[in-house]
Amino acid sequence: MNTRIHDPFDFGTHAGGPRAPHDAALSNDVLGPEFDNLPPATPRPRPGATAWLEDPAALTSRAPAGGLGPIPQSDRPTHGLALSDVRSMLDDGRFWTEYQAIVDARTGRTAGFEALGRFAASDGTPVSPAKIFAILHADPALLLRAELRLKFHQIEHAPDAPLFVNLDAGSWNRAAHSHGNPFVGLISSAPQRVVVEITETCVSDHALRAADIVNSLREEGLTVALDDLGAVDALFSFDAVAGTDVLKFDRAVVARLRDKRCRALVQTLIRMTHDTGAYTVLEGIERPDEFALARELGFDFVQGYLFSDRTHASEH
């Protein structure tokens, strides 16, 4: 079992020592006049909760936008791409990372970033990450190699802030069969705090294994987020939800909040999450009124197109 030197929730320090206060560099990360009429939001103390992502003023830099989203489990080539094309894409370095801001719902400040893989065909046109991973699933060895290379790139080019990275469940399971899981060493040695996102839709065809993956990650000392909660094709695994440090609600939830029954269910899940000391993130926030509703319901963090001006991209 890997032992973390630092408390995984302590984002005020990292391997390089204390972070400097973030003052003027954060000025563009604070809500503008269009948010002046937002209802007040107050922090809720939670049993066992520590200062996790709750000091955005500790950030010293800004960065790009992120998350691969649900990955189709088909292994058939799509849109004319074959496995050899994807292999060449990786060999030629035709990929990069975008970093999407995760925003504190109370203050409007950037609290961290999510890393998203981006890919380009030989003619430079962008290719959907979902299509790339659908093809990679036909070759588990290449899938593992791709995930390791992408995660290294995402961590290497990331800003000095908490970083959320997506991890394909198939990659983790294949790596776990080897002596010493390489993802553990890579993530644990990162200079910034890393939160591993497991996409619930990725494991929906093996729902009973979702909790096992979450437990395995936590046993290795890693901080875990369960992604896509509430997605149309996601299953609800009680054990997986109860075992994670962060619950990320899918963008599909935003539209459902207009329904009183759905809103009541979301509020119940938020309260349950807070009672366990975990945190909540609502994805897909595009308008100020959606942000205001997220604050009203008690979400800790939000992300989405509304904050696209805080998106950065690494070099190819």
GIMO-V551043 format. One record per backbone hydrogen bond with DSSP energy under -1.0 kcal/mol. CO is the residue of the C=O (numbers start at 0). NH is the residue of the N-H. If there is no record, write none. Layout:
# GIMO-V551043
co/nh
CO/NH
CO/NH
This chain:
# GIMO-V551043
co/nh
6/9
8/10
11/18
13/16
22/25
23/26
25/28
26/29
31/34
32/35
34/37
45/48
49/51
54/57
55/58
56/21
77/80
81/85
82/86
83/87
84/88
85/89
86/90
87/91
88/93
92/94
93/119
95/117
96/313
97/115
98/311
99/113
101/110
101/111
102/301
103/107
108/103
111/101
112/163
113/99
115/97
117/95
118/126
120/123
124/120
127/131
128/132
129/133
130/134
131/135
132/136
134/137
135/138
138/142
139/143
140/144
141/145
142/146
143/147
144/148
145/149
146/150
147/151
148/152
149/153
150/154
151/155
152/156
158/160
159/59
161/112
162/194
163/114
164/196
167/171
168/172
169/173
170/174
171/175
173/176
174/177
180/184
181/185
182/186
183/187
184/188
186/189
192/162
194/164
195/224
196/166
197/226
202/205
205/208
206/209
208/212
209/213
210/214
211/215
212/216
213/217
214/218
215/219
216/221
217/220
222/195
223/244
223/245
224/197
225/247
226/199
227/230
228/249
230/233
236/240
237/241
238/242
244/278
245/225
246/280
247/228
248/282
249/252
250/253
251/255
252/256
254/257
255/258
258/262
259/263
260/264
261/265
262/266
263/267
264/268
265/269
266/270
267/271
268/272
269/273
270/274
271/275
272/277
273/276
278/246
279/300
280/248
281/302
284/305
286/290
287/291
288/292
289/293
290/294
291/295
292/296
293/298
299/104
300/281
301/102
302/284
303/306
304/307
306/309
307/310
311/98
